[in-house]
């Protein structure tokens, strides 16, 4: 059990806990809480990189998808909204996070 362990634990910004060693290993490849899926840290620089990538891709997007939108749920703010169509990245219209899933 997490709280019966003698190993150090870490509280995530969302209020969930992980063993510190598990956190170090987990965050090598993941940026969201394994329980609630909220972002673990400040992802603004990463999200701006995605914005730049999408801006560069926009001219190559097939015309039939240019005006399409998709309903998404944001794991960071918890709100639903519409995002421009893309096969991978969907930005939350409320908080600009890319930590979303298509509904």
Secondary structure in CASP SS format (residue, H / E / C, confidence):
PFRMAT SS
TARGET T0000
AUTHOR 0000-0000-0000
METHOD secondary structure of the structure
MODEL  1
X C 1.00
X C 1.00
X C 1.00
X C 1.00
X C 1.00
X C 1.00
X C 1.00
X C 1.00
X E 1.00
X E 1.00
X E 1.00
X C 1.00
X C 1.00
X C 1.00
X C 1.00
X C 1.00
X E 1.00
X E 1.00
X E 1.00
X H 1.00
X H 1.00
X H 1.00
X H 1.00
X H 1.00
X H 1.00
X H 1.00
X C 1.00
X C 1.00
X C 1.00
X C 1.00
X C 1.00
X E 1.00
X C 1.00
X C 1.00
X C 1.00
X C 1.00
X C 1.00
X C 1.00
X E 1.00
X C 1.00
X C 1.00
X C 1.00
X C 1.00
X H 1.00
X H 1.00
X H 1.00
X H 1.00
X H 1.00
X H 1.00
X H 1.00
X H 1.00
X H 1.00
X H 1.00
X H 1.00
X H 1.00
X H 1.00
X H 1.00
X H 1.00
X H 1.00
X H 1.00
X C 1.00
X C 1.00
X H 1.00
X H 1.00
X H 1.00
X C 1.00
X C 1.00
X C 1.00
X E 1.00
X E 1.00
X E 1.00
X E 1.00
X E 1.00
X E 1.00
X C 1.00
X C 1.00
X C 1.00
X C 1.00
X C 1.00
X E 1.00
X E 1.00
X E 1.00
X E 1.00
X E 1.00
X C 1.00
X C 1.00
X C 1.00
X C 1.00
X C 1.00
X C 1.00
X C 1.00
X C 1.00
X C 1.00
X C 1.00
X C 1.00
X C 1.00
X C 1.00
X C 1.00
X C 1.00
X E 1.00
X E 1.00
X E 1.00
X C 1.00
END
